[in-house]
Amino acid sequence: MLFRRIYQFLIVYVIGILFLGAIKVFLSLSDYVIPGGSVMVETARQMSVPYLFDVLNTLSVTILGQCLSVIMAFTVGIAGRKSSWIGSFIKVTAYNIQAYPIVALAPIIFILLGDGFASRLLIASMICYFPLLLSVLGIMATPVDDIEHFYRVTGRMRWQLEVKIRAFENLSKLTTVISGSATLAMAGTIVAEFIAANAGIGYSIRIALYQSDLAKILIALFMIGIFISVYQGILETMGEQMKNRWLAPNKGEIQ
């Protein structure tokens, strides 16, 4: 899965570069507007190491933000799985908070927390968590009647067991959603860095934009794509291993 993610990204990236090159040739644009191959190679040579550390900085915030969003999504999803007043209140609150665009909330966050690590972490987790919440709510609110009925009849049903049964029956969906949320976490971090942060690859892209340096932006996008492909591949591999490890000892039986 890891290598598949990488070469799929490389295919998309190369197609994008070729498309820009075709536009450059067709419209006879200068290297200042769309960089040529030699400019790209020279920029890559100069900026690879600085951008490597910038992407690692961004990725560290991405991983922490995604972990935080997973915890929040499961906490709210489990608490709001019942069709009770409290469950409905929790879901409505989560939906209303998400209704505000992040660009409207970001200035408030930066005013309160500054332009450092905490702001980037919060924005990354906010962008990432809502799709996770929808998936967790859908899974946790859907009974697995055949299995749950047995435990209810025997009087052994507890909320922890109910959550475990529903998570076990939808393990493939959960692993797919969690691995897919890595892209949103990375996007959220880059958005935060682009708006007002003082570090990370989003901050470097903002500087390159002010300089009208498309070559730097393209190299930064390449670095982002490689790292997010590797990160998603690792998450998918871990998800498959976890699923196989969980399924093997249970053999379809919830302990």
Salt bridges, closest charged atoms under 4 A:
ASP31 OD1 - LYS24 NZ 2.65
GLU42 OE2 - ARG45 NH2 2.54
GLU148 OE1 - ARG152 NH1 3.05
GLU148 OE2 - ARG166 NE 2.72
GLU162 OE1 - ARG81 NE 2.62
GLU162 OE2 - LYS82 NZ 3.21
GLU162 OE2 - ARG152 NH2 2.90
GLU162 OE2 - ARG166 NH2 3.37
GLU193 OE2 - ARG120 NH1 2.66
GLU236 OE2 - ARG5 NH2 2.28
GLU240 OE2 - LYS243 NZ 3.34
